[in-house]
């Protein structure tokens, strides 16, 4: 493997990759215009849960998390059975460190569709933050078993296994200790 030389131009594919990332990431101005369009659409159709959810996602992208949570709450009032809105709302509480509330919404999402891996990944991330690593381990593994095609579940399990050092069980002298927290990929 050739290592880059200091001062050398990055490989063409690396430059293309960075350019593609810039092109796919919406600008702040674009997101603000999108939020305004969604607000107008909500004014015309205030009972649309999907519009409220879309506005919440847009606010999340703008890092306006208080406004995002308000939109997700409105969306959930209109459609409490929406798995993804439960995940988005749970993630807003997770981001604030309110893990009991996050668990509540992640469990709601899990109960809505047992064939989706993301609620399990989000629950695992939350249990890890709470120091309940055995539960986290079971949930990361269950997420991949639930949907082996879910890239996020597979990636989080790989990260978990790379950082979680299992030791013998309690009868043999103790539990495992995590080295670091795996990066959460719950929806934001």
N, C-alpha and C positions, 0 to 999 in steps of 0.2 A: 504494500500500500504506500503510495507516494504521499508524503506530507507536504502541505503548502509551504512555500518559501516566503519568508517575511518580505512584504512589499510586492509580492506577485499578485497578479489579477486573479480573482476567484475563478474557478472552473466555470465554463459556460453554463452547464446545467445548474450550478448553484446560483448564478446570476439570474437565470430564467426562473428558478424556483422562487427567489426573493421577489422578483417582479410580479409573478403570478399571485403571491400572497398580498402584495400591495394592491393589485387590481381587484382581488376578491374581497378585500376588507373595505366595507363602506366608510365613506368619509363622515365626519361629524355633521357637516352641512346636509349631506344626504339623509342621515338619520333624523336630524331635526325636521327636515321637510316631510319625511315619512311619518313622524309623530304628528305633525300638523294635519296631514291627510287622514290619518287614523282618527284623530279627534273629530274632524268634520264628519267622517263616516259614522262614528259613534253617536254624534249629535243627531244624525238622520235615523240611526238604528240602535238605540241604547240597549236593546235586549239581546244584542249579538255577543255571545261569550267569546267567540273567536276574534272579534275585533278588539275586545278588551285585552285578551291574551296577547294579540299582536302588538298592541301598544305597550304592554308590560315588557315584552321581549325587546322592543325598540328602546324603551327607557333603560333596560338592563345594559344594552349595547352602548348607551350613552353614559353609563355609570350613574344614572339617576335612580338609585336603588329604592328610595322611599316611594317615589312615584310608581316604579315598577311593581312594588308589593301591593300598592293600592289597586292597580289595574288587575293584578292576578287575583286579589280578593274579590273584586267585582266580577271577574270572569267566573270564579268558582261559585259565587252566589247564583249566577245564571245557569251554570252547568256543573254541579258538584261531582258528576261522574267523569269529568275529563282528567284522564291520567296525567297528561303532560302539564296541565295547569297545577295540579297537586305537586308535581315534581319541581316546577318553577318556583312555586311559593315555598316549598320546603327548602329549596336551595337558597332563597333569600334569607330565611331564618338561619340556615347553616352558616352563611357568609357572616351574619351578625353574631355568631357564637351561641345562638339560642337553640341548642341541640334538642331539648325536649319537644319544642314546636316543630323543628325539622323532622324529627322522628315521626311525629303525628302525621304530617303530610306525606312523608315517604311511605309510611304504612298504609295510608289511604290509597296511594297510587298502587302499591303492591296488591291490595285487595281488589282493585278494579280489573287487573289483568295479570294473571299468574304466568303468562307466557312472555312477558316483557322483562328483560334483564335490568334495565336502568334503575327501577326502584330498589333492586337488591344491591346494586353498586352504590347508590346513594346511602342506603342503610348501612352498608359496610363502612363507607367513609365516615359516617357519623359515629358508629360504634367504636371505630378506631380512635376518633377524637376524644371519645369518652373513656378511652383506656380499656374497652372491652374487646380485646384483640382476638379472643377465641370466637366470639360472635362475628367479628369482622372477617376472620379467616373463612368461617363456614359460608358467610354470605357472598364473599368474592368468588368462592368455588361454585356456589349454587348459581350465581349469575351466569357463569360460563356454561354450566350444565343446562340451565334454562334456555339459553340462546347461544350456541357455540359460534354463530355467525356475527354476534355483536362485538364489533371491534373494540369498543370502549371497555366492555367487560373483560375481554381477553387481555387488553393492555394493562388495565388496573390489576388484574390477577398477577400478571407477570411482574409488575412493579412491586406488588405486595410480597410475592415470593422472593424477590431479589432483596428486599429490605427486612423481611420478617425472619428472624432466626429461631425456628422452633427448637425448644429444648425438651427433654423428657417431660412427660405429663406429671401431674401433682404427686402421684404415688411414687414417682421416680426422682422427685426433687425439684419441681417447679415448672412454670409455664414459659412460653416463648416471650421474647422481648423484641419490639419493633425497633429498627435502626432509625427510620424516618417515616413520616407519613407519605403514602403514595399520593400522587397528584389527583385531585378529585376531577372527575369529568361529568359530574352531574350537570344537567341543563342549567343555564344561568338565566 
